[in-house]
Amino acid sequence: MHEYSVVQAMMRRVEEAARAHNASRVQRVQVRIGHLSGVEPELFATAYEMLRPGTLCAGAELAITRDAVEWRCGVCGTTVPTGGELVCPDCGWPARLIRGGDLLLERIELEVA
C-alpha cells in the first residue's frame, strides 16, 4: 500500500518545516484528501500512527478532511454532475476535474519556544 510512502514523504516535509521554525514538536497535522486522490484516509491514518513514534510528530494529532469531487466545463464553466457522463450539459465539452483529486498538507501546528 502506497499510503506508507506518502505519509513518510509528508512527515519529512513536516519535520523540515518544524526545523525551519525551530519548533520543539509538532502538535497537529491537517491534511485534505480528495475522493479521487488514490489515497485511502483510513490507511493513511494507520500509516501515520505507525510511522510517527520517534519523530517530531510523535504526539501530533492527525486531522483528515475529505474533499468532494467537483467537475466543471473547461469552456463555459458550468458545473457537471458527478456520476454520469463527464460532458457539459450546456455546450457538450468534456468536463475538467476542479476539486477532489488532490492530497494536500493544509496546516501544521508547531510548538515553538
N, C-alpha and C positions, 0 to 999 in steps of 0.2 A: 504494500500500500504506500502510495507516494506522499501521504499526509505527513509521515515522519520527516522526509527530506524537506518538505515545505515548512514544517514547524522549526526544523533546525536552521534553515535559512532565515526565518523570521526572528528567531532568538538571537542569531548572530547580529542582525540589524538592530534589534532592541538593545543588546549589550553595547554595540558601537555607540548608539545614541546616549546610553546611560554614562558611558565613559567620557564622551564628549562634554557632558554636562556635570561631570564629577559627582555622579549620583552614587549613593552607598547601596541602594537597592531599587528594584522596580516594584511598584505597588500594584499596578493594574495594566493589563494589555487589552486593548479593544480592537477587534477585527470585524470586518464586514465580509460575509461570504455569499456570493451570488448563487442562485439556484443552478445556473449553468456553468459555474466555475470549474466543475470537475472535482471539487473538494467536498468531502462529507464532513459536516460540522461535528458529528459525534466522534469520528475517527480523529479529526483534528484536535478535539479536546482531550481525547485519550493520549495521543502522541504528546501533547503539551504536558500533561500530568506526568508522563514517563520521562520526559527529557528535562524538565525544569530543576530537579534536585541538583545542588552543587553549582547552580548558576545564579546570576543576579536576579533571575526571575523565580527563585525558589519559593518565595512567599507571595508571589504576584497572582492576583485573580485574573482569570481569562474571561472576557466578556465577548460573546459572539452574537452578532446581529445578522439575520438572514436578509438578503436583498432580493426582492421580487424581480421577475423578468419583465422588461418593457421593450416593445418593438415599435419603431416608427418608420414612416416612409422617408427615404432619403431625399425625395424631391419636394413633396408638398408638406411634410411634417405631420401628417395625420397619424394618430396612434393606431397601430394594427393589433387586433385582438390576438392573444396567445391561445394556442390550442388548435388553430385552424391553419389554413394556407397563409403563409407569411408574405402576402402580397397586399399592397394598399387597396382598400375597398373603394377609394375615390379615384385614383389615377392608374392603378394597375402595376406600379413599380414595386420591385422587391423591397421588403422591409429590412431595416437595419437594427441590430441589437443595440439598444441605448443603455440598458441597465440590467444587471443580473448575471453578468458573465465574469465578474472580477473577484479577486481576493484582495482586500485592501486592509493594510495596517492603518487603522484610523487614529489611534491615540495611545500614547504611552504615559503613564503617570509615574513619576520618579520621586524618590526621597533624596533630597539634596541638603547637605549640611549648611 
